[in-house]
Amino acid sequence: MSNYHNPVMLQECIEGLDIRKDGTYVDVTFGGGGHSKEILKHLGKDGRLLAFDQDADAQQNLIDDKRFVFIDQNFRYLKNFCRLHGAIPVSGILADLGVSSYQFDQAERGFSIRFDAELDMRMNQASELTAKQVVNTYSEADLHRIFGIYGEIQNAKSLANTVVTARLNAPIVTVADLKNAIADRIPRGKENKYLAQVFQALRIEVNQELEALKDFLIQSAEVLESGGRLVVMSYHSLEDRLVKNFIAKGKFSGEVEKDFFGNDQKPFDAVSRGAITATADEITVNNRARSAKLRIAIKK
């Protein structure tokens, strides 16, 4: 657990769940187990906690507690596995999105711009698609789309062209290969920010993160009981926008749909007007909290 990040806004997450002692809760991003351990402290002997994580490394943090069930799957399969374990409806769901500090610090995983390693970026080591395959086999148009939409990179078109041209000479295999290939496209003085955007774009594509998040949010509305809580923490605008829109409208774009009588047709009510952010004190001791946005909703 010490190798994993300190859970961000832990107290706010637990308060957001409003835990009932006999309730059934789901932590869909188990990681180091920090949130799960805290949830278990608030549960009575009849309470249950299901935890999801697709990263095999997370299994070294499993909790020995008869109330705890670990599911080694992506959270996009929330409904199927809750049903399999007889856990529908659930009382609350917690999601702490993004990559853990532990994953960034494992050089061989290829998530970080700080280390030279093969371009991997798979959260689930059993899946086939890697970042190396994306940069070496995707068309220029697809790379343009990924860099532009997932990385929000301004020169995405020329970046995609640079990658496609560079790989004609030799495959782009490692982090260093990629940095060298795109060096001329990186704005001076903004190297780290730009590379972080490139890596974010590749990671989102490799792990199908936004599609998985959409699947999860839709299913969360289906498995939560009336009055149940959804607590989601995100670390970049693409994720937060999906969460915000789904809570506000019950969909990811467009306006909220209304029934025959003009009532909003959406499964959730937001608990607070905007996103909750970390305190200055927490950011001082945990830099990861700087970009975190926490949204809490109640199932109607």
C-alpha positions in Angstrom: 0.0 0.0 0.0 2.9 2.4 0.8 3.9 2.2 -2.9 0.5 3.4 -4.0 -0.7 7.0 -3.6 -2.3 8.3 -0.5 -6.0 8.4 -1.2 -7.1 11.9 -2.3 -9.9 13.6 -0.4 -10.4 10.4 1.6 -12.7 12.0 4.2 -14.8 13.7 1.6 -15.2 10.4 -0.3 -16.3 8.6 2.8 -18.7 11.4 3.8 -20.1 11.4 0.2 -20.9 7.7 0.4 -22.9 8.3 3.6 -22.2 4.7 4.7 -24.9 2.6 6.2 -23.6 -0.2 8.5 -25.6 -2.9 6.8 -25.2 -1.6 3.3 -23.5 -3.0 0.2 -20.7 -0.8 -1.3 -18.5 -1.0 -4.4 -15.0 0.4 -4.7 -14.5 0.1 -8.5 -10.8 1.3 -8.4 -9.2 -0.7 -5.6 -5.6 0.1 -6.3 -3.7 0.3 -3.0 -6.9 -0.4 -1.0 -6.9 2.9 0.9 -10.5 3.8 0.2 -11.7 0.1 0.7 -10.0 -0.1 4.1 -11.7 3.1 5.2 -15.1 1.9 3.9 -14.8 -1.3 5.9 -14.2 0.6 9.1 -17.6 2.2 8.7 -19.4 -1.1 7.9 -21.0 -3.4 10.5 -20.8 -7.2 10.5 -23.7 -7.4 7.9 -22.2 -4.9 5.5 -20.5 -5.9 2.3 -17.8 -4.4 0.1 -17.0 -5.4 -3.5 -13.8 -4.1 -5.0 -12.8 -4.0 -8.7 -9.3 -3.7 -10.2 -8.0 -4.9 -13.6 -4.4 -4.4 -12.6 -2.9 -7.6 -11.3 -0.5 -5.6 -9.1 -3.4 -4.4 -7.0 -3.9 -8.0 -5.8 -0.9 -7.7 -3.5 -3.0 -5.3 -1.4 -6.0 -7.6 -0.9 -7.8 -7.3 2.5 -8.5 -10.3 4.7 -12.0 -9.6 5.7 -15.1 -11.8 5.2 -17.1 -8.8 4.2 -14.7 -8.1 1.3 -14.9 -9.5 -2.2 -12.2 -8.7 -4.8 -13.1 -8.8 -8.5 -10.2 -8.7 -11.0 -12.1 -6.9 -13.8 -12.5 -3.5 -15.4 -15.3 -1.5 -13.8 -17.1 -1.4 -17.2 -18.4 -4.8 -16.1 -19.9 -3.5 -12.9 -23.4 -4.8 -13.4 -22.5 -8.3 -14.5 -20.2 -8.9 -11.5 -22.5 -7.3 -9.0 -25.3 -9.6 -10.3 -22.9 -12.6 -10.1 -22.2 -11.9 -6.4 -25.9 -11.2 -5.6 -25.1 -7.6 -4.8 -27.8 -5.7 -6.6 -29.0 -3.2 -5.6 -26.0 -1.6 -3.9 -26.0 1.3 -1.4 -23.0 3.2 -2.8 -20.3 3.2 -5.4 -16.9 4.9 -5.3 -14.6 5.5 -8.3 -11.1 7.2 -8.0 -10.2 7.5 -11.7 -6.9 7.8 -13.4 -3.5 6.2 -12.9 -2.1 5.5 -9.5 1.3 6.8 -8.3 2.4 3.2 -8.1 1.7 2.6 -11.8 3.5 5.8 -12.8 6.5 4.7 -10.6 6.8 1.3 -12.2 9.2 2.2 -15.0 8.6 -0.9 -17.1 4.9 -0.1 -17.4 5.7 2.8 -19.7 3.2 5.3 -18.1 5.7 7.9 -17.1 7.7 10.4 -19.1 10.4 10.2 -16.4 11.7 6.7 -17.3 12.9 5.1 -20.4 11.0 1.8 -21.0 9.0 0.1 -23.7 5.8 2.0 -24.7 3.2 -0.2 -22.9 0.7 1.8 -20.8 -1.7 -1.2 -20.3 -3.6 -1.0 -17.0 -4.6 -4.6 -17.6 -1.5 -6.5 -18.5 -3.5 -9.3 -20.1 -5.0 -7.0 -22.8 -3.3 -7.0 -26.2 -3.2 -3.3 -27.3 -0.1 -1.4 -26.2 1.1 2.2 -26.7 3.8 0.8 -29.0 1.2 -0.7 -31.3 -0.8 2.6 -31.3 2.2 4.7 -32.4 3.5 2.2 -34.9 0.3 0.9 -36.6 -2.4 3.6 -36.3 -3.2 5.7 -39.4 -2.2 9.3 -39.4 -5.9 10.3 -39.2 -6.4 8.1 -36.1 -3.4 9.5 -34.4 -4.6 13.0 -35.2 -7.9 12.2 -33.6 -6.4 10.6 -30.5 -3.9 13.5 -29.9 -6.5 16.1 -30.5 -9.4 14.7 -28.5 -7.7 12.7 -25.8 -4.6 14.8 -25.4 -6.2 18.2 -26.2 -3.0 19.0 -28.1 -3.1 22.1 -30.3 -0.7 20.9 -33.0 -2.2 17.4 -33.1 -2.3 17.2 -36.9 1.4 18.0 -37.4 2.3 15.7 -34.4 0.5 12.8 -36.0 2.4 13.4 -39.3 5.7 13.6 -37.4 5.0 10.2 -35.7 4.0 8.5 -39.0 7.1 9.9 -40.8 9.5 8.9 -38.0 8.3 5.3 -37.9 9.2 4.9 -41.5 12.9 5.0 -40.6 12.6 2.8 -37.5 9.9 1.5 -35.2 9.1 3.7 -32.2 9.6 1.2 -29.4 10.5 3.1 -26.2 9.6 6.3 -24.3 13.0 7.7 -25.5 12.2 6.8 -29.1 8.9 8.7 -28.9 10.5 11.7 -27.2 13.2 11.9 -29.9 10.8 11.4 -32.7 8.5 14.3 -31.7 11.2 16.6 -30.2 10.7 19.3 -33.0 7.0 19.5 -32.2 7.4 20.2 -28.5 6.9 23.9 -27.5 10.0 25.3 -25.8 9.5 25.7 -22.0 6.4 23.5 -22.0 8.2 20.1 -22.5 6.7 18.3 -19.5 3.1 19.5 -20.0 3.2 18.7 -23.7 4.6 15.2 -23.2 2.1 14.6 -20.4 -0.7 15.4 -22.9 0.8 13.0 -25.5 1.1 10.2 -22.9 -2.4 10.9 -21.6 -3.8 10.6 -25.1 -2.0 7.2 -25.7 -3.0 5.8 -22.3 -6.7 6.7 -22.8 -6.6 5.0 -26.2 -4.8 1.9 -25.0 -7.1 1.4 -22.1 -10.3 2.7 -23.7 -10.7 4.8 -20.6 -13.5 7.1 -21.7 -15.6 4.2 -23.2 -15.2 2.2 -20.0 -16.1 5.3 -17.9 -19.3 5.8 -19.9 -20.3 2.1 -19.5 -19.6 2.3 -15.8 -21.7 5.4 -15.3 -24.7 4.0 -17.2 -24.5 0.8 -15.1 -24.0 2.7 -11.8 -27.5 4.1 -12.3 -28.8 0.6 -12.9 -27.3 -1.1 -9.8 -27.7 1.6 -7.2 -30.7 1.5 -5.0 -33.0 4.6 -4.6 -31.1 7.0 -2.3 -27.8 5.3 -3.0 -24.7 7.4 -3.5 -22.3 7.7 -6.5 -19.0 9.2 -5.6 -16.5 9.8 -8.5 -13.1 11.5 -8.5 -11.5 12.5 -11.7 -8.2 14.1 -12.6 -8.6 15.6 -16.1 -11.3 17.5 -17.9 -12.3 14.8 -20.3 -13.4 12.4 -17.4 -14.9 15.2 -15.3 -17.0 16.4 -18.2 -18.5 12.9 -18.7 -19.2 12.6 -15.0 -20.7 16.1 -14.7 -22.9 15.7 -17.8 -24.2 12.2 -16.7 -25.1 13.4 -13.2 -26.7 16.6 -14.5 -28.5 15.1 -17.6 -28.4 11.3 -17.5 -26.5 11.4 -20.8 -23.1 12.5 -22.0 -24.1 15.3 -24.4 -27.2 17.3 -25.4 -29.9 18.4 -23.2 -31.7 16.5 -20.4 -34.7 14.6 -21.7 -38.2 15.3 -20.2 -41.2 13.1 -19.8 -44.7 13.8 -21.0 -45.3 16.2 -18.1 -42.1 18.1 -18.5 -40.2 16.4 -15.7 -36.5 15.8 -16.1 -35.7 12.2 -17.0 -32.4 11.6 -15.3 -31.3 9.0 -12.7 -29.3 11.2 -10.3 -29.4 14.4 -8.3 -26.1 16.2 -7.6 -25.3 16.7 -3.9 -23.3 19.9 -4.5 -23.5 22.5 -7.2 -20.0 22.2 -8.5 -17.1 19.7 -8.1 -15.5 19.4 -4.6 -11.7 20.1 -4.7 -9.0 19.4 -2.2 -7.9 21.8 0.5 -4.7 23.8 0.2 -3.3 21.7 3.1 -3.9 18.4 1.3 -2.4 19.7 -1.9 0.7 20.7 0.0 1.3 17.1 1.3 -0.2 15.3 -1.7 0.4 16.9 -5.1 -1.9 14.4 -6.9 -4.8 16.2 -5.2 -4.1 19.4 -7.1 -6.1 18.4 -10.2 -8.8 16.2 -8.5 -12.5 17.0 -8.9 -14.9 15.1 -6.7 -18.6 14.8 -7.7 -21.3 13.2 -5.5 -24.8 12.2 -6.6 -27.9 10.5 -5.1 -29.9 8.0 -7.1 -33.5 9.1 -7.5 
